[in-house]
Amino acid sequence: MKKNVIAALLFVLTLLAPLYISIANLQASAATYPSTINFSGYTWYIENSNNQKVNPGPNYWSNSPQNVWVDSNGYLHLKITYSNGRWYCPEVTCTQTFGYGTYTYYLASRVDQFDKNIVAGLFARIDDTHEVDIEFSKWGISNYQNSRYAVQPAPYIEDQNKHTYNTVLYGDYTTQYFTWQPNSIYFESFGGHYALGTEPAGNIIQSFTSYRQVSATGAKAHINLWLYQGQAPSDGSQPEIIIKSFQYTP
């Protein structure tokens, strides 16, 4: 009798062993997702909300290689993905502290073609009252303009600490930058990749100067891609933004 019981238990354990191994492998896989990534000569922290919804959005934020990776050319990819009934968003934050100066993002993506619920952010911040943004989004409204420059804190006043405009592109490459100074923030977007100050005048998409005085002491560079109010893309897409490089100049 005892031998039969022992044999039965061993049989059950044999059946369960692959399940336990599978779970262990999944846990190990999740635990080994990187918390940082190297891009453009800097180390960037990858946001991970541990399957909790947090702002902005709120959204689920993931450090999975499906959401954040650097390709063989050194380009950074951020992608929103759908898995097991949830949408996962990416954000990276440069671990180095900057401050006043010029933040330049060289994009290799058609940011003018995002679904109305997508938000792409290129920004530098300390907190919610010290932040400078270049954002591409229609904020959930199909016929809304798809781009804006903004300086926090809110409330936003058009052409004071916010400038809304429409971006229409004819290729993937654009240069997006802002110069954060003690008494002003200058924004500019232009087609192509040129050293600042050498871009053809005809390539300039938009520019704007805000005279809001916001301290930059302790500011860090960020890049994110997320869902407005946590709403799924209305077109069902899993959007991606590609950044060729980032530069900071004091």
N, C-alpha and C positions, 0 to 999 in steps of 0.2 A: 504493500500500500504506500509506504513512505517513498519507495523508489518511483512509483507511478506519479506521485505528487511532485517529487523533485524533477522528474523528467518533463512533466507538464509545465512547471515553472521555467525550466531552461528553454523549452520551446517558445513560450510567450516572450521571454527576454530576447530570444533570437529574433523574433518578429519585430520587437520594439526597438532593437539596437539601431537599425538604420534611421528610424525616426529621431532618436536622441542625437545621433551623429549629425543628421541634417539640421536640426535645430541649433546644435552647437556651431556648425559651420556658418549658418546664417548669422548667429550672434557675433561670431568672430569676424565675419565679413563686415557687418555694420560697425563694429568697434574699430575696424582698421581704416575706415574712410579718413582721408587726411583732413586735418583741421586748418592747414595752411597750404598755399600754392605759390610758386615762384613765377613772376610775370614782369617783364620789362625792367629787370634788375632789382625788383623789390619783392619782399615777402608779403603776402596778403592772407588775412584771416578769412576763413569761409564760414559764413553764418549757418548755424544748425539749431533749429528750434525744438529738436527732440520730439517730433510729432505733436507739437502744441502749436495752435494758431497764435501768432503774435503780429504786431504792427511792423511795417505798414500793411494795410489790407483790411483785416488781419489775414495772414497766410501761413501755410506750412513752409518752412525754410530748410533746405537740404544741402548737405555737403557731399552728396553722392557724386562720383565721377560722371554720372549721367546728367548732372546739372551744372557742374563746373569742371572745366579741363583746359589745358594748354596743349595745342596741337604741335606737330613736328616743325611748323614754321615759327613757333613761338607766339601764336595768336591765342588770346584768351576767349573762350566760349562760355557764355551763360545761357542756359536753356531751361524753360519751364516744362516740366514733364507731368504726365498723368499716370498714377499707379495705384492699384487697389482702392479705387474710388476717391482718391485725393490728388489735388494739384500741388506740386512742389516747386518752389521758387528759389532762385539763387541770389546771393549777395556776397561781395568780397569787400574787405576793408584793408587798406594798406596798414601794415603794422608800424610804419614809420610816421612820426608826427611831423607835419610841415608848418603851415601858418600862412602869413601873407606871401603872395607870389602868384605865378601863373600855373594853372592846372590844365593840361592839354590831353585830350583823348582822341586818338586816331581810330576811327571806326571803319569796319569793313562789312557793313550791314545796311539793308534798306529799311531804316527806321521809320520811313514814311508809310510802310505797308502793314504795320501792326494792326491787329484787331482792336476794336474800340475799348476792350477791357484790359488791355496790356499797358503797363507803365515801364519804361526804361529810364533809369536814372544815372546820371553822371554828376557826381557832387562831392563836396567837401563839407565836413561838419564837425562841431564839437558836441552840440546838443540841439534841441528843438528851437532854441533861440539864437543859434549861431550856425547857420547853414546856407550854402550857396548851391543852387541846382540848375542843371540843364536836364529837362525832362521831355520825353516823347510819349504822348498819350492823348487820347480823346476823352478820357475820364468818363467812359461809359456812354458817350453821346456820339452817334454815328456821324453826324454832320458837323462836329466840333473841330476847331483847329487842332492840329496834332503835335504842337511843340510849345514849350514855354521856358523862359528863364525866370528864376525866382530867388528871392532872398528872404530867409526867415530871420525874425519871427513874423508870423501872421498877425493880424489879417492882411491879406494881399490887396494892394491897390494897383490897378493897371497903370503901367508906365511909371510906377514909383518903385515898388519892390517886386513887381511881376510884369512880364512882357510876353504876351501870347501871340503866336504866329503860326503859319502853315508851312510845313516843309514838303517840297516835291523834289524828288531826286531822279537822276538819270543814270545812276551808277551806284556801286556799293560804297565807294570811298568818300568819307567826309572827315573834316577836322572840326572838333568842338572844343572850345576853350573859354576859360574866364580868368581874369586877372583880379585878384582880391587884394585891395589896398585899404588903408585905414579909413579913407574918406569916400571911397567909391568901389564899385565892382563893374568891370567891363566884360561883356560877353560877346563872343563872335562864333559864327558857324559858317564854314565854307566848303565847297565841293573840292574833292581831291585831297592829297596829302602834300603839304608844303611846309617849309620852315616858317614860323610865324613872322609876318612882315614881308614875306615874298609872295603871298597868294595873289593871283590876278584879281583885280577889282571885280571882274565879271563873274567870279566864282563865289563871291560872298553871298550867302543865303540870307543872313540876318545878323544884326548887331544891336547892342543896347547897353546903355550905362545906367546903373542904379546908384543913387547917391546916398543910400542908406549906409550908416556907419555901424558895422558889425565887426567885433573883434575876431581875429583869426587865430589867436594864440592857442595852440594845441589842436588845430584842425587836422583831420586825416582825410585822405581820398577814399571814395567809395564808388562802386558800380553795382547796380542791381537791376533785376527784371522781375516784375511782380504783377499781381492781378488786382485791379481796382476794386475795392470793397470785397476782395476775396472771390469775385464772380468769375466763373469759368469763361474762357474765350468763347465768344458767341459763334465763331466759325469752327470751333473744335480743334484749332491748331495747337501745336506745342512749339511756341515761338522761341527764337534764339537770337542773341546779339553777339557779334564778333568784334573784338577790339584788337587791332593790330599792335598798338603800343600805347603807353602812357608816359607822359613826361611832367616833371615838376621843376619849375625854375624860380628860385627865390627872387 
